[in-house]
């Protein structure tokens, strides 16, 4: 279930925003469930990371999700 949600959000983000990672932001911590995969346990483990990217037209966008989704999207 988590994997299916991650595929769905990944396809959406890659298709609409053409995301590329930008590494000039520090990780942040949150207890909110991951909006990408809805993994509430990720918040309890404090593994949330800020994803900052650029859309195809150069606009900076930011997505907050767990580190597992970050790794899946950008590696």
N, C-alpha and C positions, 0 to 999 in steps of 0.2 A: 504493500500500500504506500509506504513512504517512498519507495523507489519510483512507483508510477507517478506520484505527484511531482517528484523531482524531475522526471523526464518531461512532464507537461510544462512546468515552469521554465525548464531549461530551453525547450524548443521555443517557447514564447519569447523569452529574453533574447536568445540568439537571433531569432527571426525578426523581431520588432526593433530591438535596440542595437543588435550587432555588438554586444558587450565585449570590451577588452579590459583586463584588470589594470588598475592604477595602484601603485604600492606606496603612495605618499600619505596614507591614512593609517593611524594606529588602530589595532583591534579595540572594540569596546565590549562591555559585558552587560547582559540583560537577563531577566528571568521570564521574558515573554516567549511564547512558543514560536518556533521558526515559521515565517509566513510561506516559505518555499515548500517545505516538506511536512509542516505541522507537527514536528517532533518536539513535544513539550519537555522531554527529558533533556534535550540539548540546552535549554535555558537553565535548567537546574545544575548542569555541569559547567555553566558559564563559558560555553565554547562559541558564543556568537561573534561574528566578525562583520565589519563594515565592508561591503563591496562597493567600490566606486568605479564607474565606467564611463565611456563616451558613446553616445548614440551615433548613428550613421551620419547625422548632420552636425556632429561636434558638440552637442549639448551634453553637459555633465549630468549624470544621473547617479543615484545612490540606492542601493538595495540592502536591507538588513536581513541577514540570514545566518544559519549556523555554519560552522566551519566545514562540515561534511558537504553541504551544498556548494560552498565556495570551491572546495577541492574538485568536486564533480564538474562544476561549470568551467573551471579555468585550467584543468590539467589534462 
